[in-house]
């Protein structure tokens, strides 16, 4: 077996660093870490090489950059069996604000989502939701797609619309257009709603996304005129 893979497998076999008060906010200062990890964080920030087991220690302690770097090391091994571990560490990175890890997380979630344990899947969802609450439209749109399709988190058409509404109201034209299209068709427990579709299309038409604006304006012309006596319009 390759020596680098042996080192990585050995690092993954280590017990995690005990949880700390930084689990919610992540590590933002070196002095928040145990003494034995502080030197490694300084080296990482300086661009120096950090041993794999110490990189994992930093990641388990809540250091989001270490989590991202460790996830990349795992993924670079090219072993499909290790991808759920890479996804786990990308989710730590996203959870603590490293939104540049989101595309990698979403890509691996699509590959491994059906094989994740309920606990790990819940943690991944929480990380994506935190990114969406920070205003990341990619996270909100991805959540909406997954909750609409029912994979891997199960179907939730109400939440699918709520996540889109959050970023659509903040000016994301693509999210507004997606929201309008959802309201144009019924979902389990939710009838189609022309009035809400129209409101979402108006948000898309007022956005600075030229493609979303053009599509929204075309769809608005096709909608029937509002009927004041019909609350669904």
C-alpha positions in Angstrom: 0.0 0.0 0.0 1.2 3.5 -0.8 3.0 5.2 2.2 0.9 8.3 1.9 -2.3 6.3 2.0 -1.0 4.4 5.1 -0.4 7.7 6.8 -3.8 9.0 6.0 -5.5 5.8 7.1 -3.6 6.0 10.4 -4.7 9.6 10.9 -8.4 8.6 10.2 -8.1 5.8 12.8 -7.1 8.2 15.6 -9.8 9.2 18.1 -11.1 12.7 17.5 -9.9 15.6 19.6 -12.3 16.2 22.5 -15.0 18.7 21.8 -14.5 22.3 23.0 -16.4 25.5 23.3 -15.3 26.4 19.8 -17.4 23.6 18.3 -20.1 26.2 17.4 -18.0 29.1 16.2 -14.9 27.2 15.1 -11.3 28.1 15.9 -10.6 31.8 15.1 -7.4 32.2 17.2 -4.4 30.0 17.8 -4.7 30.4 21.6 -8.1 28.7 21.5 -6.3 25.4 20.7 -4.6 22.9 23.0 -0.9 23.6 23.4 0.2 20.7 21.3 -1.7 21.9 18.3 -0.8 25.6 18.3 2.5 25.2 16.6 0.9 23.2 13.8 -1.8 25.8 13.2 0.9 28.5 12.9 2.8 26.4 10.4 -0.4 25.8 8.4 -1.2 29.5 8.3 2.4 30.2 7.2 2.0 27.7 4.4 4.4 25.1 5.9 3.7 21.4 5.7 1.7 19.9 8.6 1.8 16.2 9.3 -1.4 14.5 8.4 -2.3 13.3 11.9 -1.8 16.9 13.3 -3.9 18.3 10.4 -6.7 16.0 11.4 -6.2 17.0 15.1 -6.6 20.7 14.1 -9.7 19.8 12.0 -11.3 17.8 14.8 -10.7 20.7 17.2 -12.8 23.0 14.9 -10.2 24.6 12.7 -12.1 25.2 9.5 -9.0 25.7 7.3 -7.4 22.5 8.6 -10.7 20.7 7.9 -10.7 21.9 4.3 -7.1 20.9 3.8 -7.5 17.5 5.4 -10.6 16.9 3.3 -8.6 17.7 0.2 -5.9 15.2 1.3 -8.4 12.5 1.8 -10.1 13.2 -1.6 -6.7 13.2 -3.4 -6.1 9.6 -2.3 -8.7 8.6 -5.0 -10.3 5.9 -2.8 -14.1 6.0 -3.1 -14.4 4.4 0.4 -12.8 7.5 1.9 -15.1 10.0 0.3 -17.6 10.1 3.2 -14.7 11.1 5.4 -13.7 13.9 3.0 -17.3 15.0 3.0 -17.4 15.1 6.7 -14.4 17.4 6.9 -15.7 19.7 4.1 -18.9 20.0 6.1 -16.8 21.2 9.1 -15.2 23.8 6.9 -18.5 25.0 5.6 -20.1 24.9 9.0 -17.5 27.3 10.3 -17.7 29.8 7.4 -15.3 28.4 4.7 -18.0 28.7 2.0 -15.3 28.1 -0.7 -15.6 24.4 0.4 -19.3 24.3 -0.5 -18.9 23.2 -4.1 -16.7 20.3 -3.0 -19.2 19.4 -0.3 -22.1 19.4 -2.7 -20.3 17.4 -5.3 -19.3 14.7 -2.8 -22.8 14.7 -1.2 -24.3 13.8 -4.6 -21.9 10.9 -4.8 -22.0 9.6 -1.2 -25.3 10.9 0.2 -27.2 7.7 0.0 -24.5 5.8 2.0 -24.1 8.3 4.9 -25.2 7.5 8.4 -28.2 9.5 9.7 -26.0 11.5 12.1 -23.4 12.4 9.5 -26.1 13.3 7.0 -27.7 15.6 9.6 -24.4 17.3 10.2 -23.9 17.9 6.4 -27.4 19.4 6.2 -26.7 21.6 9.1 -23.5 22.9 7.5 -25.4 23.7 4.2 -28.2 25.4 6.2 -25.7 27.6 8.0 -24.2 28.7 4.7 -27.7 29.5 3.4 -28.4 31.5 6.5 -25.2 33.5 5.9 -26.7 34.5 2.5 -25.0 31.9 0.3 -27.4 31.5 -2.6 -25.6 28.4 -3.8 -26.4 26.7 -0.5 -30.0 27.8 -0.5 -30.7 26.7 -4.1 -28.9 23.4 -3.4 -31.1 22.8 -0.3 -34.2 23.6 -2.3 -33.3 21.2 -5.1 -32.5 18.4 -2.7 -35.7 18.9 -0.5 -37.8 19.1 -3.7 -36.3 15.9 -5.0 -36.4 14.2 -1.6 -32.7 13.1 -1.9 -30.7 12.7 0.3 -32.6 14.5 3.2 -36.1 13.4 2.3 -38.9 15.6 0.8 -39.8 18.9 2.4 -41.6 21.1 -0.2 -42.3 23.8 2.4 -38.6 24.2 3.4 -37.6 24.0 -0.2 -39.6 27.2 -0.9 -38.6 28.9 2.3 -34.8 28.6 1.5 -35.4 30.0 -1.9 -37.5 32.8 -0.6 -34.7 33.9 1.8 -32.2 34.5 -0.9 -34.7 35.6 -3.6 -35.8 38.4 -1.2 -32.2 39.4 -0.9 -32.0 39.9 -4.7 -30.9 36.6 -6.1 -32.7 36.4 -9.5 -32.0 32.8 -10.1 -33.4 31.8 -6.8 -36.5 33.9 -7.4 -37.0 32.2 -10.7 -36.6 28.8 -9.2 -39.1 29.8 -6.5 -41.6 30.9 -9.1 -41.4 27.7 -11.0 -42.0 25.7 -7.8 -45.1 27.7 -7.0 -46.5 27.1 -10.5 -46.9 23.4 -9.8 -48.4 21.6 -6.9 -46.4 19.5 -4.4 -47.6 17.0 -1.8 -49.6 19.1 0.7 -49.0 22.3 -1.3 -51.3 23.5 -4.1 -49.9 25.6 -6.9 -50.2 29.3 -6.0 -50.3 31.8 -8.9 -50.0 34.8 -6.6 -46.8 33.6 -5.0 -45.4 32.6 -8.4 -46.1 36.1 -9.7 -44.5 37.7 -6.6 -41.4 35.5 -7.1 -41.3 36.4 -10.9 -41.4 40.1 -10.0 -38.4 39.6 -7.8 -36.6 37.9 -10.6 -37.6 40.6 -13.1 -36.2 43.2 -10.7 -32.9 41.5 -10.2 -29.6 42.2 -11.9 -29.4 38.6 -13.4 -30.1 39.3 -17.0 -31.0 35.7 -17.9 -33.4 35.4 -14.9 -34.9 38.8 -15.7 -35.6 37.9 -19.3 -37.2 34.5 -18.4 -39.3 36.1 -15.6 -40.6 38.9 -17.8 -41.6 36.3 -20.4 -43.4 34.2 -17.8 -45.1 37.2 -16.3 -46.7 38.0 -19.7 -48.0 34.4 -19.9 -49.7 34.4 -16.5 -53.4 35.2 -16.4 -54.3 38.7 -15.1 -54.8 38.7 -11.3 -58.3 38.1 -10.1 -59.0 40.1 -6.9 -61.7 37.6 -6.0 -59.3 34.6 -6.2 -56.8 34.5 -3.4 -54.6 32.1 -5.3 -53.9 34.7 -7.9 
